[in-house]
Structure formats: structure tokens, C-alpha cells
Amino acid sequence: MTFEEAKSLLEEKNQLQVLTYYEELSSDEKESLLKQVGELDWKLLDKITNGQESKKDVVEKEIAPLPALNLDAIKDRESEYRAAGLEALSEGKCAAVLLAGGMGTRLGFDGPKGTLPIGEERELYLFEQLVENLKVVVSQAGRSIPFYIMTSEKNDASTRTFFEEHNYFGYSREDVHFFIQEMAAAVDYKGKLLMEEKGRLATSPNGNGGWFSSLAKAGLLEDLHKRGVEWINIFGVDNPLQKMCDPVFLGATILSGCQSGSKVVRKNDPHEKMGVVCRENGQPSVIEYYELSEEMANAKDSNGILTYGFGVILNYLFRVDRLEEIMGNDLPVHIVEKKIPYIDENGCLIKPEKENGYKFETLVVDMVRLMDDTVPFEVVREEEFAPIKNLHGVDSLDSSRELMKKAGIRL
């Protein structure tokens, strides 16, 4: 995009502030800024109207329970599920995708979240523990599992360097591929594009729902096809107890005939802040805790069990062919209030102490809605769910360490 084209477009969109410092930039900085302008998704920016979020009317949703494959039912067929899963793994039909685009800011840590030291008496990193979990399955399957790691613009180089420096924690180097999550611009409450530098728009990763399109954009679909991968297990970086490419989970999903599977745990209480598996307008879905009415949140079945009592832990299985079918579908865009550092009209960097604008995100839970079906697969909470979202308190490094110790992990 030329300067004239960019100026014309930004003038039309009432966003000329983007070019305020253009003449102060180097040739490379000018080229980079024009490239950013040319790649802007204006459909996202149009979702801000009069400084307000564009919200879906949740009243129109028809919510119904979706029974989970509970622990007892899994135990009854565990050997059958495990055999089916191990067969698929031994034939190279399942790959792992780690969503690792985040930084450790909320933990008081400047690096990629996965480089967080989680050991107490020995050197142990979050990435390292996740790789160790995957290596357990590799040993069971008798072959390496393709491992794709989604980074972001902000942490890609440091993540790659970290894995190189640690020799991929003993994982097969040729089976590890990195790809960068696509970015989305951030705006203030009036819909004005913010600048994080004089020559750079303020951007952030576009949410974990963009993982498959980002993988495809990086040219990795060809690698998946060449390897004969039929299933992808995606999981989040912040849970060191994640069991990925779990043979029992994979086998249960395959034998169910469903296109996807969702690992779930029983909620601690009706109002725990977790997405809940259900049916939404007849389709499998995950809805947020705040979308449940008080009556629905507290509803129980004849056995006294919460009707909407299974929360997701960001561990999903998807069929590759179905992912390719839906790749062109637009996922709902979630508009989230955030604290966004920006350059003010005097060229000074401002780091706000409270929310000052919007970021745009798509979520992987919305991909479940595009599946014809899913298997909610219950796991033991204490064995597979120890998220590190905060430094102290609930879902913190402190609480995660306690659960890791109980799981037999030496810290």
C-alpha cells in the first residue's frame, strides 16, 4: 500500500491520526506502518458503534443440557477407548497444538508465559512440563507426535530461542513447528485506532479462536496432510497438568463418531467462572458462566447433580477435515475492554491504570458451535486442571504448585 492509498483510506475511515508521525519515521518504519494499514480488518472496527460494544442478544439463545461422558462411564470402557486411541496415535493420526501466544505480564513476568519458572528446588519451566506430559504419550504410542506451537508477534522469537537453548526438552526437533497467531488492532472507546509506537499500531493476538486459520496461513496444512493427521488436540499453555493426545480421550471421541471432543471437569460451585458445555439452539456449545440465569446455574438433576455442572479446561479434539470445512466461516468476535498502552498526541507513551479501549478476539469455544457434535469428556480435576492465571490466590502459581506436587511432579 502506498502512502497516498493509506492516507485516502484512513481519511475515509476518520482514522488519520495513524499518520501523525509518519514524516518522523525511517524508510523501514514507514513501510511497516503502511503494511499494517493495508492489513487492517475494517469489519472488526465497524463493530464499535458510538463507543459501545456490539453484543449478542443472549435472550435469543435456547440453552439445553448436553450430558457428559462421566468418569464412571469412561471407566467401564477405558481399555476399549485406550486401545482405539493408541492405535490412532501409532498410525500418526493425531497432532498436538499448543496455544502459547501470551506473555506472563499478570504473573509479574516479562517473557512468554510458557517460559515461566515453576520449579521450587529445581529448574523447571511451564513449557518443559507440558513437553514432559506429551512425551509420556509418545512413549505409549511408540512414535513421535507432531507438535505445533502457536506464538504471537510479541513472543515468537523469544519462544523459538527458548526451545533451541533447551534442546526442545528432549522432544524430536523435526516434529516441532512454530507458527504466529494473527493480530488484531486495538481501539479506544470512540473506535479510534491506537498507536503503541509512532510507527506502529497497537495490536494484540486475535484470540485463540484464530488458531487454525493462523496454522493454515503459515503453510502447515500441507505438513498435516503429508503426515496423515486426522485429529488435532489443542490445549492452553497455562495448565501444567494438561494431558494432551490422551489415548483414552482420543479413543472415546473416535468411537463416538463425533467430530470433536471437549475435556471437562465438575464445577466447584454453581457460579464458578468457567465456560459450560451445553446445547445452544440445538448445537453443541460452550457458554460463559454469566450467560446462565440464576435458575439454570443452580438447576440439578434427579440425583442432585448440577445440570450445567461441567466446565471446559481448554483441551479440545477436532477432526482436521471438519476444521477445513469451517475455516471460511466467520467466528463471533468478542470485544473486550483492556488496558492498552498507547502514544498520546504529544508522542508520549501512556500506560493506563484502568481500561481505556477495546481489543478484538475470537475464541476456540465458538469453534465447538460449528461442529455437528462433541463429546464432553470428564477428567479428574485435581489430576488435569491446575491453571496459572495469577501470581497468588485462586488459579495461581501457588495453587498450581500444590496440585502439581499432589500429582507427583517434583518441583
C-alpha positions as a LaTeX table, in Angstrom:
\begin{tabular}{lrrr}
\hline
Residue & $x$ (\AA) & $y$ (\AA) & $z$ (\AA) \\
\hline
Met1 & 0.00 & 0.00 & 0.00 \\
Thr2 & 1.33 & 3.43 & $-0.94$ \\
Phe3 & 1.23 & 6.46 & 1.34 \\
Glu4 & $-1.43$ & 8.08 & $-0.84$ \\
Glu5 & $-3.61$ & 4.96 & $-0.71$ \\
Ala6 & $-3.22$ & 4.71 & 3.05 \\
Lys7 & $-4.00$ & 8.39 & 3.56 \\
Ser8 & $-7.10$ & 8.16 & 1.39 \\
Leu9 & $-8.36$ & 5.07 & 3.21 \\
Leu10 & $-7.67$ & 6.45 & 6.69 \\
Glu11 & $-9.30$ & 9.74 & 5.80 \\
Glu12 & $-12.40$ & 7.87 & 4.62 \\
Lys13 & $-12.45$ & 5.92 & 7.91 \\
Asn14 & $-11.77$ & 9.02 & 10.04 \\
Gln15 & $-8.50$ & 7.49 & 11.29 \\
Leu16 & $-5.88$ & 9.96 & 10.03 \\
Gln17 & $-4.27$ & 10.09 & 13.50 \\
Val18 & $-2.41$ & 6.93 & 12.43 \\
Leu19 & $-0.19$ & 9.06 & 10.15 \\
Thr20 & 0.53 & 11.81 & 12.71 \\
Tyr21 & 4.23 & 10.93 & 13.00 \\
Tyr22 & 4.72 & 9.45 & 9.53 \\
Glu23 & 7.33 & 12.00 & 8.43 \\
Glu24 & 9.46 & 11.25 & 11.51 \\
Leu25 & 9.78 & 7.56 & 10.62 \\
Ser26 & 12.64 & 5.79 & 8.87 \\
Ser27 & 12.01 & 4.20 & 5.47 \\
Asp28 & 11.62 & 0.75 & 7.06 \\
Glu29 & 9.24 & 2.09 & 9.71 \\
Lys30 & 7.14 & 3.82 & 7.06 \\
Glu31 & 6.93 & 0.62 & 5.03 \\
Ser32 & 5.96 & $-1.38$ & 8.11 \\
Leu33 & 3.21 & 1.06 & 9.10 \\
Leu34 & 1.73 & 1.13 & 5.59 \\
Lys35 & 1.74 & $-2.66$ & 5.59 \\
Gln36 & $-0.18$ & $-2.69$ & 8.88 \\
Val37 & $-2.74$ & $-0.25$ & 7.49 \\
Gly38 & $-3.17$ & $-2.39$ & 4.39 \\
Glu39 & $-3.86$ & $-5.48$ & 6.51 \\
Leu40 & $-6.45$ & $-3.91$ & 8.83 \\
Asp41 & $-9.74$ & $-5.77$ & 9.15 \\
Trp42 & $-12.24$ & $-2.92$ & 8.95 \\
Lys43 & $-15.14$ & $-5.30$ & 9.60 \\
Leu44 & $-13.86$ & $-5.61$ & 13.17 \\
Leu45 & $-13.60$ & $-1.88$ & 13.67 \\
Asp46 & $-17.15$ & $-1.43$ & 12.41 \\
Lys47 & $-18.33$ & $-3.46$ & 15.41 \\
Ile48 & $-17.71$ & $-0.44$ & 17.63 \\
Thr49 & $-20.71$ & 1.87 & 17.43 \\
Asn50 & $-20.82$ & 5.11 & 19.38 \\
Gly51 & $-18.13$ & 3.82 & 21.71 \\
Gln52 & $-20.19$ & 0.77 & 22.77 \\
Glu53 & $-19.64$ & $-2.94$ & 22.34 \\
Ser54 & $-21.76$ & $-4.78$ & 19.83 \\
Lys55 & $-23.23$ & $-7.55$ & 21.99 \\
Lys56 & $-25.18$ & $-10.63$ & 21.03 \\
Asp57 & $-28.67$ & $-10.81$ & 22.47 \\
Val58 & $-28.33$ & $-13.81$ & 24.78 \\
Val59 & $-32.10$ & $-13.91$ & 25.31 \\
Glu60 & $-32.45$ & $-15.41$ & 21.83 \\
Lys61 & $-30.36$ & $-18.42$ & 22.78 \\
Glu62 & $-32.17$ & $-21.64$ & 23.58 \\
Ile63 & $-29.93$ & $-23.41$ & 26.08 \\
Ala64 & $-30.30$ & $-27.10$ & 26.96 \\
Pro65 & $-28.13$ & $-29.63$ & 28.82 \\
Leu66 & $-25.55$ & $-31.74$ & 27.00 \\
Pro67 & $-24.75$ & $-34.88$ & 29.01 \\
Ala68 & $-21.06$ & $-35.60$ & 29.53 \\
Leu69 & $-19.25$ & $-38.90$ & 29.31 \\
Asn70 & $-18.64$ & $-39.07$ & 33.04 \\
Leu71 & $-15.89$ & $-40.79$ & 34.98 \\
Asp72 & $-17.92$ & $-43.93$ & 35.68 \\
Ala73 & $-18.90$ & $-44.38$ & 32.03 \\
Ile74 & $-15.30$ & $-43.81$ & 30.95 \\
Lys75 & $-14.03$ & $-46.38$ & 33.46 \\
Asp76 & $-16.43$ & $-49.00$ & 32.10 \\
Arg77 & $-14.91$ & $-48.75$ & 28.62 \\
Glu78 & $-11.47$ & $-47.38$ & 29.44 \\
Ser79 & $-9.48$ & $-50.25$ & 27.96 \\
Glu80 & $-11.52$ & $-50.09$ & 24.75 \\
Tyr81 & $-11.05$ & $-46.33$ & 24.47 \\
Arg82 & $-7.34$ & $-46.58$ & 25.23 \\
Ala83 & $-6.78$ & $-49.24$ & 22.59 \\
Ala84 & $-8.57$ & $-47.18$ & 19.92 \\
Gly85 & $-6.64$ & $-44.08$ & 20.87 \\
Leu86 & $-3.26$ & $-45.80$ & 20.90 \\
Glu87 & $-3.99$ & $-47.34$ & 17.51 \\
Ala88 & $-4.69$ & $-43.90$ & 16.05 \\
Leu89 & $-1.57$ & $-42.45$ & 17.68 \\
Ser90 & 0.62 & $-45.30$ & 16.48 \\
Glu91 & $-0.60$ & $-44.59$ & 12.94 \\
Gly92 & 0.27 & $-40.91$ & 13.26 \\
Lys93 & $-3.33$ & $-39.71$ & 13.09 \\
Cys94 & $-3.23$ & $-37.19$ & 15.93 \\
Ala95 & $-1.23$ & $-33.98$ & 16.37 \\
Ala96 & $-0.87$ & $-31.60$ & 19.31 \\
Val97 & $-1.31$ & $-27.82$ & 19.08 \\
Leu98 & $-0.15$ & $-25.67$ & 22.00 \\
Leu99 & $-1.70$ & $-22.20$ & 22.26 \\
Ala100 & 1.21 & $-20.17$ & 23.59 \\
Gly101 & 0.83 & $-16.62$ & 22.30 \\
Gly102 & 0.52 & $-15.00$ & 25.71 \\
Met103 & 3.01 & $-13.18$ & 27.89 \\
Gly104 & 3.49 & $-13.57$ & 31.63 \\
Thr105 & 2.55 & $-9.99$ & 32.45 \\
Arg106 & $-0.14$ & $-10.84$ & 35.01 \\
Leu107 & 2.41 & $-13.01$ & 36.79 \\
Gly108 & 4.91 & $-10.17$ & 37.06 \\
Phe109 & 6.97 & $-11.89$ & 34.37 \\
Asp110 & 8.18 & $-10.22$ & 31.15 \\
Gly111 & 8.76 & $-13.28$ & 28.96 \\
Pro112 & 6.43 & $-15.66$ & 27.11 \\
Lys113 & 4.11 & $-17.30$ & 29.62 \\
Gly114 & 5.48 & $-20.75$ & 28.79 \\
Thr115 & 8.99 & $-19.73$ & 29.88 \\
Leu116 & 7.75 & $-19.13$ & 33.44 \\
Pro117 & 9.92 & $-20.99$ & 36.01 \\
Ile118 & 7.54 & $-23.19$ & 38.00 \\
Gly119 & 10.09 & $-25.22$ & 39.96 \\
Glu120 & 10.92 & $-24.57$ & 43.60 \\
Glu121 & 14.02 & $-26.64$ & 44.31 \\
Arg122 & 15.00 & $-27.38$ & 40.72 \\
Glu123 & 14.90 & $-25.71$ & 37.31 \\
Leu124 & 11.54 & $-26.44$ & 35.71 \\
Tyr125 & 9.62 & $-24.35$ & 33.20 \\
Leu126 & 5.97 & $-24.34$ & 32.18 \\
Phe127 & 6.86 & $-25.29$ & 28.59 \\
Glu128 & 9.10 & $-28.05$ & 29.90 \\
Gln129 & 6.37 & $-29.66$ & 31.99 \\
Leu130 & 3.93 & $-29.63$ & 29.06 \\
Val131 & 6.54 & $-31.28$ & 26.83 \\
Glu132 & 7.15 & $-33.90$ & 29.52 \\
Asn133 & 3.40 & $-34.63$ & 29.59 \\
Leu134 & 3.39 & $-35.12$ & 25.82 \\
Lys135 & 6.47 & $-37.33$ & 25.94 \\
Val136 & 4.58 & $-39.75$ & 28.20 \\
Val137 & 2.09 & $-40.35$ & 25.38 \\
Val138 & 4.89 & $-40.60$ & 22.82 \\
Ser139 & 6.39 & $-43.46$ & 24.80 \\
Gln140 & 2.99 & $-45.19$ & 24.98 \\
Ala141 & 2.32 & $-44.74$ & 21.25 \\
Gly142 & 5.78 & $-45.85$ & 20.18 \\
Arg143 & 6.26 & $-42.88$ & 17.84 \\
Ser144 & 6.68 & $-39.12$ & 17.97 \\
Ile145 & 3.61 & $-36.90$ & 17.78 \\
Pro146 & 3.59 & $-33.80$ & 15.53 \\
Phe147 & 3.74 & $-30.78$ & 17.82 \\
Tyr148 & 2.69 & $-27.32$ & 16.61 \\
Ile149 & 3.21 & $-24.29$ & 18.84 \\
Met150 & 1.26 & $-21.09$ & 18.25 \\
Thr151 & 3.18 & $-17.98$ & 19.28 \\
Ser152 & 2.44 & $-14.28$ & 18.76 \\
Glu153 & 4.34 & $-11.42$ & 17.16 \\
Lys154 & 5.42 & $-10.34$ & 20.62 \\
Asn155 & 6.85 & $-13.66$ & 21.79 \\
Asp156 & 7.67 & $-15.70$ & 18.68 \\
Ala157 & 11.42 & $-15.03$ & 18.54 \\
Ser158 & 11.93 & $-15.48$ & 22.28 \\
Thr159 & 9.86 & $-18.68$ & 22.30 \\
Arg160 & 11.85 & $-20.23$ & 19.45 \\
Thr161 & 15.11 & $-19.21$ & 21.10 \\
Phe162 & 13.98 & $-20.69$ & 24.41 \\
Phe163 & 13.26 & $-24.08$ & 22.83 \\
Glu164 & 16.57 & $-24.03$ & 20.96 \\
Glu165 & 18.50 & $-23.16$ & 24.12 \\
His166 & 16.86 & $-26.05$ & 25.97 \\
Asn167 & 17.25 & $-28.53$ & 23.12 \\
Tyr168 & 13.46 & $-28.81$ & 22.82 \\
Phe169 & 13.45 & $-30.52$ & 26.23 \\
Gly170 & 14.37 & $-33.77$ & 24.53 \\
Tyr171 & 11.48 & $-33.71$ & 22.04 \\
Ser172 & 12.05 & $-34.67$ & 18.41 \\
Arg173 & 13.13 & $-31.41$ & 16.73 \\
Glu174 & 11.79 & $-32.35$ & 13.28 \\
Asp175 & 8.32 & $-32.83$ & 14.76 \\
Val176 & 8.07 & $-29.34$ & 16.27 \\
His177 & 6.74 & $-26.41$ & 14.21 \\
Phe178 & 6.07 & $-22.85$ & 15.33 \\
Phe179 & 3.51 & $-20.54$ & 13.78 \\
Ile180 & 2.44 & $-16.99$ & 14.61 \\
Gln181 & $-1.06$ & $-16.08$ & 15.72 \\
Glu182 & $-2.70$ & $-13.39$ & 13.62 \\
Met183 & $-3.03$ & $-9.98$ & 15.22 \\
Ala184 & $-5.90$ & $-7.51$ & 15.53 \\
Ala185 & $-5.74$ & $-3.75$ & 16.04 \\
Ala186 & $-6.89$ & $-2.11$ & 19.28 \\
Val187 & $-9.07$ & 0.99 & 19.56 \\
Asp188 & $-10.13$ & 3.50 & 22.17 \\
Tyr189 & $-13.73$ & 3.83 & 23.34 \\
Lys190 & $-14.55$ & 6.06 & 20.37 \\
Gly191 & $-13.31$ & 3.47 & 17.89 \\
Lys192 & $-10.08$ & 5.35 & 17.14 \\
Leu193 & $-7.06$ & 3.20 & 16.30 \\
Leu194 & $-4.38$ & 3.41 & 18.99 \\
Met195 & $-0.64$ & 3.58 & 18.32 \\
Glu196 & 1.83 & 1.71 & 20.51 \\
Glu197 & 4.75 & 3.48 & 18.81 \\
Lys198 & 4.93 & 6.39 & 16.41 \\
Gly199 & 5.22 & 3.95 & 13.53 \\
Arg200 & 3.22 & 1.04 & 14.80 \\
Leu201 & $-0.44$ & 0.38 & 15.52 \\
Ala202 & $-1.34$ & $-1.05$ & 18.91 \\
Thr203 & $-2.18$ & $-4.69$ & 18.24 \\
Ser204 & $-2.82$ & $-7.86$ & 20.19 \\
Pro205 & $-3.32$ & $-11.54$ & 19.32 \\
Asn206 & $-6.77$ & $-12.07$ & 17.78 \\
Gly207 & $-7.87$ & $-14.64$ & 20.38 \\
Asn208 & $-7.41$ & $-18.38$ & 20.50 \\
Gly209 & $-10.25$ & $-18.95$ & 18.03 \\
Gly210 & $-7.91$ & $-17.95$ & 15.21 \\
Trp211 & $-5.50$ & $-20.82$ & 15.81 \\
Phe212 & $-6.47$ & $-22.97$ & 12.80 \\
Ser213 & $-6.56$ & $-20.13$ & 10.28 \\
Ser214 & $-3.17$ & $-18.98$ & 11.61 \\
Leu215 & $-1.80$ & $-22.51$ & 11.24 \\
Ala216 & $-3.11$ & $-22.67$ & 7.67 \\
Lys217 & $-1.71$ & $-19.21$ & 6.86 \\
Ala218 & 1.70 & $-20.45$ & 8.00 \\
Gly219 & 1.54 & $-23.22$ & 5.39 \\
Leu220 & 1.33 & $-26.05$ & 7.91 \\
Leu221 & $-1.78$ & $-27.73$ & 6.49 \\
Glu222 & 0.47 & $-29.35$ & 3.92 \\
Asp223 & 2.58 & $-30.80$ & 6.72 \\
Leu224 & $-0.55$ & $-32.15$ & 8.45 \\
His225 & $-1.74$ & $-33.80$ & 5.25 \\
Lys226 & 1.67 & $-35.24$ & 4.45 \\
Arg227 & 1.79 & $-36.82$ & 7.89 \\
Gly228 & $-1.73$ & $-38.22$ & 7.59 \\
Val229 & $-3.03$ & $-36.34$ & 10.63 \\
Glu230 & $-6.80$ & $-36.73$ & 11.08 \\
Trp231 & $-7.23$ & $-35.26$ & 14.58 \\
Ile232 & $-5.81$ & $-32.21$ & 16.32 \\
Asn233 & $-5.71$ & $-31.85$ & 20.09 \\
Ile234 & $-5.40$ & $-28.19$ & 21.09 \\
Phe235 & $-4.62$ & $-27.08$ & 24.62 \\
Gly236 & $-3.65$ & $-23.98$ & 26.56 \\
Val237 & $-0.23$ & $-23.09$ & 27.90 \\
Asp238 & $-1.28$ & $-22.09$ & 31.41 \\
Asn239 & $-2.18$ & $-25.55$ & 32.76 \\
Pro240 & 0.89 & $-27.71$ & 33.56 \\
Leu241 & $-1.32$ & $-30.74$ & 34.27 \\
Gln242 & $-2.71$ & $-30.85$ & 30.72 \\
Lys243 & $-2.77$ & $-34.35$ & 29.27 \\
Met244 & $-2.59$ & $-33.90$ & 25.53 \\
Cys245 & $-3.21$ & $-36.54$ & 22.86 \\
Asp246 & $-4.59$ & $-38.58$ & 25.76 \\
Pro247 & $-5.27$ & $-42.05$ & 24.26 \\
Val248 & $-8.45$ & $-42.57$ & 26.30 \\
Phe249 & $-9.89$ & $-39.17$ & 25.32 \\
Leu250 & $-8.91$ & $-39.69$ & 21.68 \\
Gly251 & $-10.34$ & $-43.20$ & 21.58 \\
Ala252 & $-13.61$ & $-42.17$ & 23.19 \\
Thr253 & $-14.04$ & $-39.34$ & 20.69 \\
Ile254 & $-13.22$ & $-41.57$ & 17.72 \\
Leu255 & $-15.56$ & $-44.37$ & 18.81 \\
Ser256 & $-18.37$ & $-41.89$ & 19.48 \\
Gly257 & $-18.39$ & $-40.93$ & 15.81 \\
Cys258 & $-18.36$ & $-37.26$ & 16.82 \\
Gln259 & $-16.34$ & $-34.53$ & 15.10 \\
Ser260 & $-14.92$ & $-33.11$ & 18.31 \\
Gly261 & $-14.30$ & $-33.76$ & 21.98 \\
Ser262 & $-14.07$ & $-31.41$ & 24.96 \\
Lys263 & $-12.34$ & $-32.23$ & 28.22 \\
Val264 & $-14.39$ & $-31.04$ & 31.18 \\
Val265 & $-14.28$ & $-31.02$ & 34.98 \\
Arg266 & $-17.07$ & $-30.78$ & 37.51 \\
Lys267 & $-17.57$ & $-27.21$ & 38.69 \\
Asn268 & $-16.72$ & $-26.47$ & 42.31 \\
Asp269 & $-19.90$ & $-24.43$ & 42.71 \\
Pro270 & $-22.78$ & $-23.24$ & 40.51 \\
His271 & $-21.18$ & $-19.85$ & 39.90 \\
Glu272 & $-17.59$ & $-20.89$ & 39.25 \\
Lys273 & $-16.19$ & $-18.78$ & 36.42 \\
Met274 & $-15.89$ & $-21.47$ & 33.78 \\
Gly275 & $-17.39$ & $-21.96$ & 30.34 \\
Val276 & $-20.08$ & $-24.66$ & 30.47 \\
Val277 & $-20.80$ & $-27.34$ & 27.85 \\
Cys278 & $-24.40$ & $-27.42$ & 26.70 \\
Arg279 & $-26.61$ & $-27.30$ & 23.63 \\
Glu280 & $-27.31$ & $-23.88$ & 22.18 \\
Asn281 & $-30.16$ & $-23.74$ & 19.68 \\
Gly282 & $-29.69$ & $-27.46$ & 19.19 \\
Gln283 & $-25.94$ & $-27.32$ & 18.52 \\
Pro284 & $-23.14$ & $-28.38$ & 20.88 \\
Ser285 & $-21.79$ & $-25.27$ & 22.54 \\
Val286 & $-19.85$ & $-23.71$ & 25.37 \\
Ile287 & $-21.47$ & $-20.74$ & 27.08 \\
Glu288 & $-19.94$ & $-18.44$ & 29.63 \\
Tyr289 & $-20.91$ & $-18.66$ & 33.28 \\
Tyr290 & $-22.51$ & $-15.19$ & 33.17 \\
Glu291 & $-24.89$ & $-16.31$ & 30.42 \\
Leu292 & $-26.59$ & $-18.75$ & 32.79 \\
Ser293 & $-29.59$ & $-17.45$ & 34.64 \\
Glu294 & $-29.68$ & $-17.95$ & 38.39 \\
Glu295 & $-32.21$ & $-20.73$ & 37.88 \\
Met296 & $-30.06$ & $-22.51$ & 35.29 \\
Ala297 & $-26.87$ & $-22.15$ & 37.31 \\
Asn298 & $-28.48$ & $-23.84$ & 40.32 \\
Ala299 & $-30.57$ & $-26.43$ & 38.43 \\
Lys300 & $-29.97$ & $-30.06$ & 39.44 \\
Asp301 & $-30.99$ & $-33.42$ & 38.04 \\
Ser302 & $-32.82$ & $-36.19$ & 39.93 \\
Asn303 & $-29.53$ & $-37.27$ & 41.52 \\
Gly304 & $-28.80$ & $-33.80$ & 42.86 \\
Ile305 & $-26.06$ & $-33.16$ & 40.28 \\
Leu306 & $-25.77$ & $-29.72$ & 38.67 \\
Thr307 & $-27.49$ & $-29.78$ & 35.28 \\
Tyr308 & $-24.93$ & $-27.34$ & 33.90 \\
Gly309 & $-22.08$ & $-28.60$ & 36.03 \\
Phe310 & $-19.28$ & $-29.39$ & 33.60 \\
Gly311 & $-16.72$ & $-26.68$ & 32.84 \\
Val312 & $-14.23$ & $-26.73$ & 29.95 \\
Ile313 & $-10.46$ & $-26.64$ & 30.57 \\
Leu314 & $-9.22$ & $-25.57$ & 27.10 \\
Asn315 & $-8.41$ & $-29.06$ & 25.88 \\
Tyr316 & $-10.26$ & $-29.98$ & 22.68 \\
Leu317 & $-10.09$ & $-32.56$ & 19.91 \\
Phe318 & $-11.17$ & $-31.62$ & 16.38 \\
Arg319 & $-11.30$ & $-33.59$ & 13.15 \\
Val320 & $-9.00$ & $-31.96$ & 10.59 \\
Asp321 & $-11.43$ & $-32.40$ & 7.69 \\
Arg322 & $-14.18$ & $-30.63$ & 9.62 \\
Leu323 & $-11.82$ & $-27.80$ & 10.57 \\
Glu324 & $-11.02$ & $-27.30$ & 6.90 \\
Glu325 & $-14.74$ & $-27.23$ & 6.05 \\
Ile326 & $-15.47$ & $-24.46$ & 8.54 \\
Met327 & $-12.28$ & $-22.45$ & 8.04 \\
Gly328 & $-14.03$ & $-19.83$ & 5.92 \\
Asn329 & $-16.82$ & $-19.36$ & 8.46 \\
Asp330 & $-16.77$ & $-16.15$ & 10.48 \\
Leu331 & $-16.46$ & $-16.79$ & 14.19 \\
Pro332 & $-18.22$ & $-14.42$ & 16.58 \\
Val333 & $-15.92$ & $-11.56$ & 17.57 \\
His334 & $-15.71$ & $-10.79$ & 21.27 \\
Ile335 & $-14.98$ & $-7.16$ & 22.08 \\
Val336 & $-13.05$ & $-6.96$ & 25.34 \\
Glu337 & $-12.19$ & $-3.94$ & 27.46 \\
Lys338 & $-8.46$ & $-3.81$ & 28.21 \\
Lys339 & $-5.68$ & $-1.56$ & 29.47 \\
Ile340 & $-3.91$ & $-0.65$ & 26.23 \\
Pro341 & $-0.60$ & 1.28 & 26.26 \\
Tyr342 & $-0.60$ & 3.98 & 23.58 \\
Ile343 & 1.15 & 7.05 & 22.20 \\
Asp344 & $-0.71$ & 10.27 & 23.02 \\
Glu345 & $-0.99$ & 13.41 & 20.88 \\
Asn346 & 2.37 & 14.60 & 22.24 \\
Gly347 & 4.14 & 11.40 & 21.26 \\
Cys348 & 4.45 & 10.19 & 24.85 \\
Leu349 & 3.88 & 6.57 & 25.81 \\
Ile350 & 0.94 & 6.22 & 28.20 \\
Lys351 & 0.46 & 3.09 & 30.28 \\
Pro352 & $-3.12$ & 3.36 & 31.58 \\
Glu353 & $-4.02$ & 2.18 & 35.07 \\
Lys354 & $-7.55$ & 1.25 & 34.05 \\
Glu355 & $-9.30$ & 0.01 & 30.92 \\
Asn356 & $-9.12$ & 2.55 & 28.12 \\
Gly357 & $-10.21$ & 0.71 & 25.00 \\
Tyr358 & $-11.18$ & $-2.46$ & 23.17 \\
Lys359 & $-9.38$ & $-5.48$ & 21.81 \\
Phe360 & $-10.99$ & $-7.92$ & 19.39 \\
Glu361 & $-10.83$ & $-11.67$ & 19.98 \\
Thr362 & $-12.26$ & $-14.86$ & 18.60 \\
Leu363 & $-12.50$ & $-17.82$ & 20.97 \\
Val364 & $-11.95$ & $-21.51$ & 20.44 \\
Val365 & $-15.16$ & $-22.28$ & 22.34 \\
Asp366 & $-17.03$ & $-20.79$ & 19.38 \\
Met367 & $-15.48$ & $-23.42$ & 17.12 \\
Val368 & $-17.36$ & $-26.07$ & 19.11 \\
Arg369 & $-20.61$ & $-24.45$ & 17.92 \\
Leu370 & $-19.55$ & $-25.10$ & 14.32 \\
Met371 & $-19.22$ & $-28.82$ & 14.95 \\
Asp372 & $-22.21$ & $-31.11$ & 14.41 \\
Asp373 & $-21.46$ & $-32.78$ & 17.72 \\
Thr374 & $-18.97$ & $-33.02$ & 20.56 \\
Val375 & $-18.12$ & $-35.44$ & 23.37 \\
Pro376 & $-17.85$ & $-33.74$ & 26.78 \\
Phe377 & $-15.24$ & $-35.97$ & 28.42 \\
Glu378 & $-14.93$ & $-35.72$ & 32.20 \\
Val379 & $-11.49$ & $-35.79$ & 33.81 \\
Val380 & $-10.43$ & $-35.70$ & 37.45 \\
Arg381 & $-9.99$ & $-32.04$ & 38.29 \\
Glu382 & $-7.06$ & $-32.48$ & 40.68 \\
Glu383 & $-5.18$ & $-34.58$ & 38.11 \\
Glu384 & $-5.63$ & $-32.43$ & 35.00 \\
Phe385 & $-6.55$ & $-28.87$ & 35.93 \\
Ala386 & $-4.09$ & $-26.55$ & 37.67 \\
Pro387 & $-4.25$ & $-23.27$ & 35.72 \\
Ile388 & $-1.73$ & $-20.50$ & 36.35 \\
Lys389 & $-3.59$ & $-17.24$ & 35.71 \\
Asn390 & $-2.46$ & $-15.21$ & 38.71 \\
Leu391 & 0.65 & $-14.99$ & 40.87 \\
His392 & $-1.19$ & $-15.64$ & 44.13 \\
Gly393 & $-4.66$ & $-16.72$ & 45.22 \\
Val394 & $-7.18$ & $-18.63$ & 43.10 \\
Asp395 & $-5.82$ & $-20.28$ & 39.92 \\
Ser396 & $-2.33$ & $-19.04$ & 40.72 \\
Leu397 & 1.23 & $-20.26$ & 40.59 \\
Asp398 & 0.87 & $-21.07$ & 44.29 \\
Ser399 & $-2.26$ & $-23.20$ & 43.88 \\
Ser400 & $-0.89$ & $-24.85$ & 40.74 \\
Arg401 & 2.29 & $-25.88$ & 42.52 \\
Glu402 & 0.28 & $-27.57$ & 45.26 \\
Leu403 & $-1.68$ & $-29.57$ & 42.69 \\
Met404 & 1.47 & $-30.47$ & 40.78 \\
Lys405 & 3.02 & $-31.84$ & 43.96 \\
Lys406 & $-0.09$ & $-33.94$ & 44.60 \\
Ala407 & 0.21 & $-35.26$ & 41.05 \\
Gly408 & 3.74 & $-36.45$ & 41.80 \\
Ile409 & 5.65 & $-33.76$ & 39.88 \\
Arg410 & 8.96 & $-32.93$ & 41.52 \\
Leu411 & 9.35 & $-29.19$ & 41.88 \\
\hline
\end{tabular}
